[in-house]
């Protein structure tokens, strides 16, 4: 198991799902944590759960990264705390499902701000310090959807394609710098995502687990590859998209994910197994004002 003692990991969207699993994995390996997410009970529960399980420092910061000033405010707060970010995991995200013309314009814009702008901005805040120190880890959460157009989730898939391209370019630029850079591309995973989107994206077959995604991430970091698709079947599917006509692939995906086929409701979000009251200590909320 890799040793991250003496390092600090900033994980966004870490109140549940893959983000929480990645935060836990770095805590298991000795890293102190800064977990950032929307300021709600899920964030407080995640902080309390991590503090009880691991002998590391856990800072919880409530922040909306889907606004222009969100990433800068988060970076400023870490500077106030005197924290050096050795590990950055840009995981925060959400998806909007439905025919593009029916979706709320502002919600689409927030999706782009969170999935694209916040990833680039936080990377620009913290990657230079890693390069100066000659070590660090950057994980940007892309998706298997990055490899194709996905109606009726056009904005989400396009944003994840940006993350994949951006991260692979950084990997090529800085591959000899001592900083490990990875685009992590999960497929359908057993998280709150489907419930938040409002559909069951994969009504058949087994969902991957956050722990499996984390294992894929750490294998990829050890190998030094630019990106990793979680799950052998999904990796083969992603590779196959390079040889298929884009138009045909988009039409086929649209038929599979058409609203009329989404007949099974998503499972409700999972709850953390807390053994006591929520820990309110060291939870800072950054406001947009």
WOQUI-V933365 format. One record per pair of residues at least 12 apart in sequence whose ideal C-beta (glycine too) atoms are under 10 Angstrom apart, sorted by the first residue. I is the first residue (numbers start at 1). GAP is how many residues later the second one is. If there is no record, write none. Layout:
I,GAP
I,GAP
//
This chain:
1,24
1,27
1,28
1,29
1,217
2,23
2,24
2,26
2,27
2,28
2,29
2,135
2,216
2,219
2,220
3,26
3,27
3,28
4,21
4,22
4,23
4,24
4,25
4,26
4,27
4,28
4,52
4,82
4,83
4,133
5,24
5,25
5,26
5,27
5,51
6,24
6,25
6,26
6,80
7,19
7,22
7,23
7,24
7,25
7,77
7,78
7,79
7,80
7,128
7,129
7,130
8,18
8,23
8,24
8,25
8,26
8,48
8,49
8,51
8,70
8,73
8,75
8,76
8,77
8,78
8,79
8,80
9,13
9,14
9,16
9,17
9,18
9,20
9,22
9,23
9,24
9,25
9,26
9,47
9,76
9,77
9,78
9,79
9,80
9,128
9,130
10,13
10,16
10,23
10,24
10,25
10,26
10,49
10,51
10,64
10,65
10,68
10,73
10,75
10,76
10,77
10,78
10,79
10,80
10,112
10,115
10,116
11,12
11,13
11,14
11,15
11,16
11,20
11,22
11,23
11,24
11,25
11,26
11,35
11,76
11,77
11,78
11,79
11,80
11,81
11,128
12,22
12,23
12,24
12,25
12,49
12,51
12,53
12,58
12,59
12,62
12,76
12,77
12,78
12,79
12,80
12,81
12,102
12,106
12,107
12,110
12,129
13,22
13,23
13,24
13,25
13,30
13,52
13,76
13,77
13,78
13,79
13,80
13,81
13,101
13,105
13,128
14,12
14,19
14,20
14,21
14,22
14,23
14,28
14,29
14,32
14,33
14,36
14,44
14,46
14,47
14,75
14,77
14,78
15,20
15,21
15,22
15,23
15,24
15,25
15,26
15,27
15,28
15,29
15,30
15,31
15,32
15,45
15,47
15,77
15,177
15,257
16,21
16,26
16,27
16,29
16,30
16,175
16,176
16,177
16,180
16,194
16,253
16,254
16,255
16,256
17,25
17,74
17,76
17,169
17,172
17,173
17,174
17,175
17,176
17,179
17,193
17,196
17,252
17,253
18,71
18,73
18,75
18,123
18,166
18,168
18,171
18,172
18,173
18,175
18,190
18,191
18,192
18,193
18,194
18,195
18,196
18,199
18,212
19,16
19,17
19,18
19,27
19,70
19,71
19,72
19,73
19,74
19,122
19,172
19,191
20,15
20,17
20,22
20,23
20,25
20,26
20,29
20,30
20,71
20,171
20,190
20,194
20,252
21,70
21,168
21,170
21,188
21,189
21,190
21,191
21,192
21,193
21,194
21,196
22,13
22,65
22,67
22,69
22,117
22,119
22,162
22,188
22,191
22,192
22,195
22,196
23,12
23,13
23,23
23,24
23,26
23,27
23,31
23,35
23,64
23,66
23,68
23,191
24,22
24,25
24,26
24,29
24,30
24,186
24,187
24,190
25,64
25,185
25,186
25,188
25,189
25,190
25,192
25,193
26,28
26,30
26,60
26,61
26,63
26,111
26,113
26,188
26,192
27,23
27,24
27,26
27,27
27,28
27,29
27,30
27,31
28,25
28,26
28,28
28,186
29,25
29,27
29,58
29,189
30,24
30,25
30,26
31,23
31,25
31,26
31,55
31,56
31,106
32,22
32,24
32,25
32,26
32,27
32,51
32,54
32,55
33,13
33,14
33,17
33,18
33,21
33,23
33,24
33,25
33,26
33,27
33,54
34,23
34,24
34,25
34,26
34,27
34,40
34,43
34,44
34,47
34,49
34,51
34,53
34,54
34,250
35,12
35,15
35,23
35,24
35,25
35,26
35,27
35,54
35,248
36,23
36,24
36,25
36,26
36,27
36,29
36,34
36,35
36,38
36,41
36,42
36,53
36,55
36,56
36,86
36,248
36,250
37,23
37,24
37,25
37,26
37,27
37,28
37,54
37,55
38,24
38,25
38,26
38,27
38,28
38,54
38,56
38,247
39,21
39,22
39,23
39,24
39,25
39,244
39,245
39,246
39,247
39,248
40,22
40,245
41,237
42,150
42,227
42,229
42,230
43,17
43,18
43,19
43,20
43,235
43,240
43,242
44,16
44,18
44,230
44,233
44,234
44,235
44,236
44,237
44,239
45,15
45,226
45,227
45,228
45,229
45,233
45,234
46,12
46,14
46,226
46,228
46,232
47,12
47,13
47,14
47,231
47,232
47,233
47,234
47,235
47,236
48,12
48,224
48,226
48,227
48,228
48,229
48,230
48,231
48,232
48,233
48,235
49,223
49,224
49,225
49,226
49,229
49,230
50,222
50,229
51,228
51,230
51,231
52,222
52,223
52,224
52,227
57,26
57,225
58,221
58,223
58,224
58,225
59,18
59,19
59,22
59,24
59,223
59,224
59,225
60,219
60,220
60,221
60,222
60,223
60,224
60,225
61,12
61,13
61,16
61,17
61,20
61,221
61,222
61,223
61,224
61,225
62,221
62,222
62,223
62,224
62,225
63,14
63,29
63,55
63,221
63,222
63,223
63,224
63,225
64,28
64,46
64,49
64,50
64,54
64,221
64,222
64,223
64,224
65,25
65,27
65,28
65,45
65,48
65,49
65,50
65,52
65,53
65,54
65,56
65,57
65,221
66,26
66,27
66,28
66,41
66,43
66,44
66,45
66,46
66,47
66,48
66,49
66,51
66,52
67,42
67,43
67,46
67,47
67,50
67,51
67,221
68,45
68,49
68,50
68,53
68,220
69,52
69,217
69,218
69,219
69,220
70,22
70,43
70,44
70,47
70,48
70,51
70,52
70,216
70,218
71,19
71,42
71,43
71,46
71,47
71,48
71,49
71,50
71,51
71,52
71,53
71,54
72,49
72,50
72,53
72,214
73,213
73,214
73,215
74,44
74,47
74,48
74,51
74,210
74,212
75,46
75,47
75,49
75,50
75,51
76,49
76,210
77,207
77,208
77,209
78,47
78,48
79,46
80,204
81,201
81,203
84,42
84,45
84,46
84,49
84,52
85,37
85,40
85,41
85,42
85,44
85,45
85,51
85,52
85,53
86,40
86,43
86,44
86,47
86,49
86,50
86,51
86,93
87,39
87,43
87,48
87,49
87,50
87,51
87,52
87,93
88,31
88,34
88,35
88,37
88,38
88,39
88,41
88,42
88,48
88,49
88,50
88,51
88,52
88,91
88,93
89,33
89,48
89,49
89,50
89,51
89,52
89,93
89,95
89,128
90,24
90,25
90,28
90,29
90,30
90,31
90,32
90,33
90,36
90,48
90,49
90,50
90,51
90,52
90,73
90,77
90,93
90,94
91,28
91,48
91,49
91,50
91,93
92,22
92,23
92,26
92,27
92,30
92,49
93,18
93,21
93,22
93,25
93,26
93,48
93,49
93,50
93,63
93,66
93,67
93,70
93,100
94,13
94,16
94,17
94,20
94,21
94,62
94,98
94,99
94,102
94,103
95,16
95,20
95,48
95,50
95,55
95,58
95,60
95,61
95,62
95,64
95,65
95,98
95,99
95,101
95,102
95,103
95,104
95,106
96,12
96,14
96,15
96,56
96,57
96,58
96,59
96,60
96,100
96,101
96,102
97,53
97,55
97,56
97,59
97,97
97,99
97,100
97,101
97,102
97,104
97,160
97,162
97,165
98,53
98,54
98,55
98,56
98,99
98,100
98,101
98,161
99,52
99,53
99,55
99,155
99,159
99,160
100,51
100,52
100,53
100,54
100,55
102,50
103,49
103,50
103,51
103,52
107,48
108,46
108,47
108,48
108,51
109,46
111,42
111,44
111,45
111,47
111,48
112,43
112,44
112,46
112,47
112,50
113,46
114,45
115,25
115,26
115,27
115,28
115,40
115,41
115,43
115,44
115,45
115,47
115,48
116,39
116,42
116,43
116,44
116,45
116,46
116,47
116,50
117,42
117,45
119,21
119,22
119,23
119,40
119,43
119,44
119,47
119,48
120,20
120,42
120,43
120,46
122,16
122,18
123,15
123,17
123,43
123,44
123,47
123,58
126,12
127,43
127,46
127,47
127,50
127,52
127,54
129,50
130,44
130,47
130,48
130,49
130,50
130,51
131,42
131,43
131,46
131,47
131,48
132,45
133,44
133,45
133,46
134,43
134,44
134,45
135,42
135,43
135,44
135,45
136,38
136,41
136,42
136,43
136,44
136,45
137,42
137,43
137,44
137,45
137,80
137,84
138,29
138,32
138,33
138,36
138,41
138,42
138,43
138,44
138,45
139,28
139,41
139,42
139,43
139,44
139,45
139,78
139,79
139,81
139,82
139,89
140,20
140,22
140,23
140,24
140,26
140,27
140,28
140,30
140,31
140,41
140,42
140,43
140,44
140,45
140,87
141,19
141,22
141,26
141,41
141,42
141,43
141,44
141,45
141,72
141,76
142,17
142,18
142,19
142,20
142,21
142,22
142,23
142,24
142,25
142,26
142,40
142,41
142,42
142,43
142,44
142,85
142,86
142,87
143,13
143,14
143,16
143,17
143,18
143,20
143,21
143,40
143,41
143,42
143,43
143,44
143,45
143,46
143,86
143,87
143,91
143,95
144,13
144,16
144,20
144,41
144,42
144,43
144,44
144,85
144,86
144,87
144,90
144,91
144,93
144,94
144,97
145,12
145,13
145,14
145,15
145,16
145,19
145,40
145,41
145,42
145,43
145,56
145,93
145,108
146,12
146,13
146,14
146,15
146,16
146,17
146,18
146,19
146,21
146,37
146,39
146,81
146,83
146,92
146,95
147,13
147,14
147,17
147,38
147,80
147,82
147,87
147,90
147,91
147,92
147,93
147,94
147,95
147,102
148,13
148,89
148,90
148,92
148,93
148,94
148,96
148,98
148,101
148,102
148,104
148,105
149,12
149,92
149,97
149,98
149,100
149,101
149,102
149,104
149,105
150,51
150,99
150,100
150,103
150,104
150,106
150,107
151,99
151,100
151,102
151,103
151,104
151,105
151,106
151,107
152,47
152,101
152,102
152,105
152,106
152,107
152,110
153,44
153,46
153,48
153,100
153,101
153,104
154,96
154,100
156,41
157,93
157,96
160,23
160,25
163,20
163,21
163,22
163,64
164,19
164,20
164,21
164,62
164,63
164,74
165,18
165,62
166,17
167,14
167,15
167,16
167,17
167,18
167,59
167,60
168,13
168,14
168,15
168,57
168,58
168,59
169,12
169,14
169,57
170,12
170,13
170,56
171,12
171,53
171,54
171,55
171,56
172,54
175,49
175,51
180,40
180,41
180,42
180,43
180,44
180,45
181,40
181,43
181,44
181,45
181,46
182,34
182,35
182,36
182,38
182,39
182,41
182,42
182,43
182,44
182,45
182,46
183,37
183,42
183,43
183,44
183,45
183,46
184,29
184,30
184,32
184,33
184,36
184,37
184,43
184,44
184,45
184,46
185,28
185,31
185,35
185,42
185,43
185,44
185,45
185,46
185,49
185,50
185,53
186,22
186,24
186,26
186,27
186,28
186,30
186,31
186,42
186,43
186,44
186,45
186,48
187,14
187,15
187,20
187,21
187,26
187,42
187,43
187,44
187,46
187,47
187,48
187,50
187,51
188,12
188,13
188,14
188,15
188,17
188,18
188,19
188,20
188,42
188,43
188,46
189,12
189,13
189,18
189,19
189,20
189,21
189,22
189,23
189,24
189,41
189,42
190,16
190,17
190,18
190,19
190,20
190,21
190,22
190,23
190,77
190,80
191,16
191,17
191,18
191,19
191,22
191,76
191,78
191,79
192,74
192,75
192,76
192,77
192,78
193,73
193,76
194,13
194,68
194,70
194,71
194,72
194,73
194,75
195,70
195,71
195,72
195,73
195,74
195,75
196,70
196,73
197,65
197,69
198,64
198,67
198,68
199,58
199,60
199,62
199,63
199,64
199,65
199,66
199,67
200,61
200,62
200,63
200,64
200,65
200,66
200,67
201,55
201,56
201,61
201,65
202,54
202,55
202,62
203,58
203,59
203,60
203,61
203,62
203,63
204,60
205,28
206,25
207,24
207,60
208,22
208,23
208,25
208,26
209,21
210,20
210,60
212,18
212,19
213,15
213,17
213,18
214,16
215,15
216,12
216,13
216,14
216,15
216,18
216,19
217,13
241,12
//
